[in-house]
Amino acid sequence: MIKKILAASLLFLASLSSMAKNGYKIDVKFKEDLSDSVVYLAYYFGKHLPSVFKVDSAVVTNKKKITFQRNEKITGGIYMIIYNHNSRLTEFVLENGSQFEVNIDNSKNKARELDGLSFKNSPENDRYLVYNRLMESMAERHKGLNAELEKAKNAADSQKVTKGFEALAEEQTNFRRNYIRQYPNTLLTAIFKAVQMPEVPRETHYLEDGVTVDSNFAYDYIRAHYWDNFDLQDDRLIHTPIFETKLTDYFEKWLYQIPDTLKQEADIILAKTKGTEELFKYTLRTLTNNSLKSKVMGMDEFFIHLVENYYMKGAATWLDSAGLAWYADRARKFKPNVIGNIAPELNMQDVFTFADIPLHSVKAKYTLLVIWSYDCGTCQKEVPQLDSLYRNELKKRGVKVYSVASGGELSEIQKFIDKHKIQEWTNVADIHNNTDFKNKYDAFATPRLYLLDEQKRIIGKGLDHSNVLTVLEWNEKKSQSR
């Protein structure tokens, strides 16, 4: 009998669990009449304001009331109501299955945005309101400290203000720590933990000899523990304003900008986000786009790694065939001219004699490949500056210039060469139109510069007159240290 009752109880509890509602119902009441006819629900998506995404809308009834309601499952996070013709917003925590009421004081003469805001049947939003009011107060105090710092007359005054800043930071940290301890299984706790930076142990650390202080310990420690408190399986954190900043900060500030290092770290974090609906997608997309836009030399190798190991292996499930083809095509065009590769051969013709002069026939300690257009405004400025650098510095270091005119009328190419007095360069063009140089060297925009070593191996790309010499000197130091 007892077993039957227990079984019945378990079935009842299971049925209650299965009846738990997905989605949300949010009743919103405004203190004063709205001029809006429609109000929007939005959420963060990895970025901070003003980058938010509208996901729902509701018609205003009686000029003061709206209800957002949805029955499909959602991913929780920090959401907001946008009203007053998109000029004002109210943030709150929203979880799947939430039902609560929001009361908003939209008076025009209200002193602070959070004044008059309240929640009903949402304890976490009550606590979030407390936190936001604390942050608002701290922002005012921070502003006051900045004013004091500007008036500081001596080191003692500055030190006093500095202590004030430190006290504010400690107050914020203590609030978050206490919250984490008191409410361990809440979304706010996940957010507070996610923004934490690792605390470096204060004691002095030494190298293996036990005598030399390890000056890199703090850097190594933070890098090793950077993601300790960020739950990379919690999709709710994508609907907060913290993820992209944290991700980009790690890859651009805490990692050496070396393709092998970035590839290794990308594989690690993508493995940790695997299986999520949003974090994996956001991570892969952000890293790929950042590598594509990066001005750091050699980042195309990182881009190729991501495309070949994820996009071309079916991981980018959100893209259609055309989208996948675009990434694959870009990777294919980048691959021949990755740093460290032998530069693709170009069998081009002298623009005056029409004689064949292959790129690899140029005998020099270094070869500077310059691809330019006579009708390119940047080229008009860059070529004379490069020539000055060549005459004053590069020539005596064993550099020869292989100068490629990127199409156009031959007479105009010759005029450009004469005008800028670059006859000492090896000036060629693809007269027979059979080298495919634009694809080989990603030269769809000009100017495009590559620095090659004696074996015609690419040692620098995406250069200009300001950094060619730096790359050359770096390569020579690297060679001497071998």
C-alpha positions in Angstrom: 0.0 0.0 0.0 2.8 2.4 1.0 4.6 1.6 -2.3 1.4 2.4 -4.3 1.0 5.7 -2.5 4.7 6.6 -3.1 4.3 5.6 -6.8 1.2 7.7 -7.1 3.0 10.7 -5.5 5.9 10.4 -7.8 3.5 10.3 -10.8 1.7 13.4 -9.5 5.0 15.3 -9.1 6.1 14.2 -12.6 2.8 15.5 -14.0 3.3 18.8 -12.3 6.8 19.1 -13.7 5.5 18.3 -17.2 2.8 21.0 -16.8 5.4 23.7 -15.9 4.9 26.5 -18.4 7.4 27.7 -21.0 7.7 31.2 -22.2 6.7 34.2 -20.0 3.9 36.5 -19.0 4.8 40.0 -18.0 2.2 42.5 -17.0 3.4 46.1 -17.2 1.8 49.1 -15.6 2.9 52.7 -16.3 2.2 55.5 -13.8 1.3 58.1 -16.5 -0.2 57.8 -19.9 2.0 56.6 -22.8 2.0 58.2 -26.2 3.2 54.9 -27.6 0.6 52.5 -29.2 3.1 49.6 -29.1 5.9 48.8 -26.6 8.7 46.4 -27.2 10.5 43.6 -25.4 14.2 43.2 -26.2 17.3 41.5 -24.9 21.0 41.9 -25.0 22.9 39.6 -27.4 26.5 39.4 -26.3 27.1 43.2 -26.5 26.3 46.2 -24.3 24.0 49.1 -25.2 23.0 50.4 -27.6 23.2 46.9 -29.3 19.9 45.2 -28.3 17.4 43.0 -30.2 13.6 43.4 -30.1 12.0 40.0 -29.7 8.3 40.8 -28.8 5.8 43.6 -28.9 2.6 44.4 -27.1 -0.3 46.8 -27.8 -0.9 49.5 -25.1 -4.3 49.3 -23.5 -5.9 52.3 -21.7 -2.6 54.2 -22.4 -1.0 52.6 -19.3 -1.0 48.8 -19.5 0.6 46.1 -21.6 1.1 42.4 -21.4 3.9 40.4 -23.0 3.0 36.7 -23.3 4.7 33.8 -25.0 4.2 30.0 -24.6 7.3 28.8 -26.4 10.5 28.0 -24.5 12.9 30.9 -24.3 16.5 31.4 -23.2 16.7 33.6 -20.1 18.9 36.6 -19.6 18.7 40.4 -19.1 15.7 41.7 -21.0 14.2 45.1 -21.2 11.0 47.0 -22.0 11.6 49.8 -24.6 9.0 52.6 -24.6 8.5 56.3 -25.1 9.2 55.9 -28.8 12.4 53.9 -28.3 13.9 56.5 -26.0 13.6 54.8 -22.6 14.1 51.3 -21.3 13.6 49.3 -18.1 15.8 46.3 -17.5 15.0 43.1 -15.6 15.9 39.5 -15.3 13.7 37.1 -17.3 13.8 33.3 -17.0 11.9 30.7 -19.0 8.5 30.3 -17.3 8.6 33.6 -15.5 5.3 35.4 -14.6 5.5 38.7 -12.8 4.3 42.3 -12.8 6.4 45.4 -13.5 5.4 48.9 -12.3 7.1 51.8 -14.1 7.1 55.4 -13.1 7.4 57.2 -16.5 6.9 60.7 -15.1 8.9 63.3 -17.1 10.0 65.0 -13.9 11.4 61.8 -12.3 14.8 62.4 -10.9 16.3 59.0 -11.6 15.4 56.2 -14.0 15.0 53.6 -11.3 12.8 55.8 -9.1 9.3 54.4 -8.8 10.3 51.0 -10.4 9.0 47.9 -8.7 8.2 44.3 -9.3 5.6 41.9 -8.0 6.1 38.1 -7.8 9.8 38.3 -8.8 12.2 38.1 -5.9 15.3 38.1 -8.2 14.2 41.3 -9.9 13.7 42.9 -6.5 17.3 42.0 -5.8 18.4 43.2 -9.2 16.7 46.5 -8.5 18.7 46.8 -5.3 21.9 46.1 -7.2 21.1 48.6 -10.0 20.3 51.3 -7.4 23.7 50.6 -5.8 25.4 50.9 -9.2 23.6 54.2 -9.9 24.7 55.5 -6.5 28.3 54.3 -7.1 28.3 56.0 -10.5 27.5 59.3 -8.9 30.2 58.8 -6.3 32.6 57.9 -9.1 31.8 61.1 -10.9 32.4 63.0 -7.7 35.8 61.4 -7.3 36.8 62.3 -10.8 35.9 65.9 -10.1 38.1 65.8 -6.9 40.9 64.2 -9.0 40.9 67.1 -11.4 41.2 69.6 -8.4 44.0 67.6 -6.8 47.0 69.9 -6.0 49.5 67.3 -4.8 50.3 63.6 -4.5 48.5 63.4 -1.2 45.3 64.7 -2.7 45.6 62.2 -5.6 46.3 59.3 -3.3 43.2 60.2 -1.2 41.0 60.0 -4.4 42.7 56.8 -5.5 41.7 55.2 -2.1 38.2 56.4 -2.8 38.1 54.6 -6.2 39.5 51.5 -4.5 36.8 51.6 -1.9 34.1 51.8 -4.5 35.6 48.8 -6.4 35.7 46.8 -3.1 32.1 47.7 -2.3 31.0 46.4 -5.7 33.1 43.2 -5.3 31.7 42.6 -1.8 28.1 43.0 -2.9 28.6 40.5 -5.7 30.4 38.0 -3.4 27.7 38.2 -0.8 25.0 37.7 -3.5 26.8 34.7 -4.9 27.0 33.2 -1.4 23.3 33.9 -0.6 21.7 33.0 -3.9 24.0 30.4 -5.6 21.6 29.1 -8.2 20.3 32.3 -9.7 21.0 34.0 -13.1 22.4 37.0 -11.4 24.9 34.8 -9.6 25.9 33.3 -13.0 26.4 36.9 -14.3 28.4 38.1 -11.3 30.7 35.1 -11.5 31.1 35.5 -15.2 32.4 39.1 -14.9 34.9 38.2 -12.1 38.6 38.4 -13.0 40.9 35.9 -11.4 42.5 37.1 -8.2 46.3 36.6 -8.4 47.9 35.2 -5.3 49.7 38.0 -3.5 52.8 36.1 -2.4 56.0 36.4 -4.4 56.6 33.6 -6.9 59.9 32.4 -8.2 61.2 30.5 -11.2 62.5 27.0 -10.8 65.9 28.2 -9.4 64.0 29.4 -6.4 65.9 32.8 -6.5 64.7 34.7 -9.6 61.3 36.4 -9.2 58.8 35.2 -11.8 57.8 38.5 -13.4 55.3 36.8 -15.7 53.4 35.0 -12.9 50.4 37.4 -12.7 50.0 37.3 -16.5 50.3 33.5 -16.7 47.9 33.1 -13.7 45.2 35.3 -15.2 45.4 33.7 -18.6 45.2 30.2 -17.0 42.2 31.1 -14.9 40.4 33.7 -17.1 37.4 31.5 -17.8 37.2 29.7 -14.4 34.0 31.4 -13.3 32.3 31.8 -16.7 29.8 28.9 -17.3 30.4 28.3 -21.0 27.4 25.9 -21.1 24.9 28.5 -19.8 23.2 30.0 -22.9 21.5 32.7 -20.7 24.8 34.5 -20.5 24.5 35.4 -24.2 21.5 37.6 -23.3 23.7 39.8 -21.2 26.0 42.6 -22.2 29.2 40.9 -21.1 30.2 38.0 -23.4 31.7 39.7 -26.5 33.7 42.1 -24.4 35.1 39.2 -22.3 35.8 37.1 -25.4 37.5 39.8 -27.4 39.5 41.0 -24.4 40.9 37.5 -23.8 41.9 36.9 -27.4 43.3 40.4 -28.1 44.8 41.4 -24.7 45.7 38.2 -22.9 47.0 36.0 -25.7 50.1 36.5 -27.8 49.0 37.5 -31.3 50.5 34.4 -32.9 48.3 32.2 -35.1 49.2 29.0 -33.4 48.4 30.3 -30.0 45.0 31.7 -31.1 44.1 28.5 -32.9 44.9 26.4 -29.8 42.8 28.7 -27.5 39.9 28.9 -30.0 39.7 25.1 -30.1 39.6 25.0 -26.3 36.9 27.5 -25.8 34.8 26.2 -28.8 35.0 22.7 -27.2 33.7 24.1 -23.9 30.7 25.8 -25.6 29.9 22.8 -27.8 26.3 21.7 -27.4 24.9 25.1 -26.5 22.4 26.8 -28.8 23.9 30.2 -28.8 27.3 30.4 -27.0 29.0 28.1 -29.5 27.6 30.0 -32.5 28.4 33.4 -31.1 32.0 32.4 -30.2 32.8 30.9 -33.6 31.2 33.8 -35.4 32.9 36.5 -33.3 36.4 34.9 -33.5 36.0 34.4 -37.3 34.9 37.9 -37.9 37.6 39.4 -35.6 40.3 37.4 -37.4 38.9 38.6 -40.8 39.0 42.2 -39.7 42.2 42.1 -37.7 45.0 44.4 -38.8 47.5 42.1 -37.0 49.8 40.5 -39.6 49.2 36.8 -40.1 45.6 36.6 -38.7 44.4 35.1 -42.0 46.0 31.9 -40.9 43.7 31.9 -37.9 40.8 32.6 -40.1 41.7 29.7 -42.4 41.9 27.4 -39.3 38.4 28.3 -38.2 36.9 27.9 -41.6 38.6 24.6 -42.4 38.0 23.0 -39.0 34.5 24.3 -38.2 32.6 25.9 -41.2 33.8 23.2 -43.7 33.1 20.4 -41.3 29.5 21.2 -40.7 29.7 23.1 -37.4 28.2 26.4 -38.7 24.7 24.9 -38.9 23.1 28.4 -39.0 24.6 29.2 -42.5 23.0 28.2 -45.8 25.1 26.8 -48.6 25.8 30.3 -50.1 27.1 31.5 -46.7 29.3 28.5 -46.3 30.6 28.9 -49.8 31.6 32.5 -49.0 33.8 31.5 -46.1 35.3 28.6 -48.0 36.1 30.9 -50.9 37.8 33.5 -48.6 39.9 30.8 -47.0 40.9 29.4 -50.3 42.0 32.9 -51.5 44.0 33.5 -48.3 45.7 30.1 -48.2 48.3 30.6 -50.9 49.8 33.7 -49.3 49.8 32.8 -45.6 53.0 34.0 -43.8 55.7 31.3 -44.0 54.6 30.0 -47.4 56.6 30.3 -50.5 55.1 33.2 -52.5 53.1 32.1 -55.5 55.0 32.6 -58.7 54.0 35.5 -61.0 55.3 35.4 -64.6 54.7 39.0 -65.5 56.0 41.4 -68.2 58.1 44.5 -68.0 55.7 47.5 -68.8 58.2 49.0 -71.2 60.0 46.1 -72.9 57.2 43.5 -72.4 59.9 41.0 -71.5 58.9 38.2 -69.1 60.2 38.8 -65.5 59.0 36.2 -63.1 58.8 37.1 -59.5 61.1 34.2 -58.5 63.7 35.4 -60.9 64.5 38.5 -58.9 67.7 37.8 -57.0 67.7 39.7 -53.7 68.1 39.2 -50.0 64.6 40.6 -49.7 61.9 41.3 -52.3 59.2 43.8 -51.7 56.1 42.9 -53.7 54.0 46.1 -54.3 50.7 45.8 -56.1 49.3 49.2 -57.0 46.8 51.0 -59.3 47.5 54.3 -61.0 43.9 55.5 -60.3 44.1 54.6 -56.6 44.3 57.7 -54.3 46.1 55.8 -51.5 48.6 54.5 -54.0 49.4 58.0 -55.2 50.5 58.7 -51.6 52.0 55.4 -50.7 54.2 54.8 -53.7 56.4 57.9 -53.2 56.7 57.2 -49.5 57.8 53.6 -50.3 60.3 54.8 -52.8 61.8 57.2 -50.3 62.1 54.4 -47.8 63.6 52.2 -50.5 66.3 54.8 -51.5 67.2 55.7 -47.9 66.9 52.4 -46.1 65.7 49.3 -47.9 68.1 49.4 -50.9 71.3 49.2 -48.7 69.7 46.2 -46.8 69.5 44.2 -50.0 65.8 44.9 -50.9 64.5 44.9 -54.4 61.0 46.0 -55.4 58.8 43.9 -57.7 56.2 46.5 -58.7 52.9 45.1 -60.1 50.5 47.5 -61.9 47.0 46.2 -61.2 45.5 46.6 -64.6 44.4 49.6 -66.6 45.8 51.3 -69.7 49.5 50.6 -70.3 50.2 54.3 -71.2 48.7 55.4 -67.9 50.8 52.8 -66.0 54.0 54.2 -67.7 53.0 57.8 -66.9 52.5 56.8 -63.2 56.0 55.2 -63.1 57.6 58.3 -64.7 55.7 60.7 -62.5 56.8 59.0 -59.3 60.4 58.2 -60.6 60.3 54.6 -59.7 62.1 53.3 -62.7 64.6 51.6 -60.4 61.9 49.2 -59.3 61.1 46.1 -61.4 57.9 47.4 -62.9 55.7 44.7 -64.4 52.1 44.0 -65.4 50.0 41.0 -66.2 50.0 41.9 -69.9 48.8 38.4 -71.0 46.2 38.3 -68.2 47.1 34.8 -67.2 48.7 35.0 -63.7 45.5 35.3 -61.5 47.5 37.6 -59.3 44.5 39.1 -57.6 43.4 35.8 -56.2 46.9 34.6 -55.4 47.6 37.7 -53.4 44.2 38.9 -52.3 44.8 42.0 -54.3 41.2 43.1 -54.9 42.1 46.4 -53.2 45.3 48.4 -53.6 48.0 49.0 -52.5 48.9 45.5 -51.4 52.4 44.8 -50.0 54.3 41.6 -49.3 57.8 41.2 -48.0 59.6 38.1 -49.1 62.9 36.6 -47.9 65.7 35.3 -50.1 63.9 32.0 -50.7 60.8 34.0 -51.7 59.1 32.9 -48.4 56.4 35.4 -47.2 57.6 37.1 -44.0 55.3 40.1 -44.1 52.0 41.1 -45.6 49.4 43.8 -45.4 52.2 46.3 -45.0 52.8 49.9 -45.8 55.8 52.3 -45.8 55.5 52.7 -42.0 56.2 49.1 -41.0 58.2 47.4 -43.8 61.5 48.2 -42.1 60.2 46.9 -38.7 59.2 43.6 -40.2 62.6 43.3 -42.0 64.5 44.1 -38.8 62.4 41.6 -36.8 63.1 38.9 -39.3 66.9 39.6 -39.2 66.9 39.4 -35.4 64.9 36.2 -35.5 67.4 34.7 -38.0 70.4 35.7 -35.8 68.9 34.1 -32.7 68.6 30.7 -34.4 
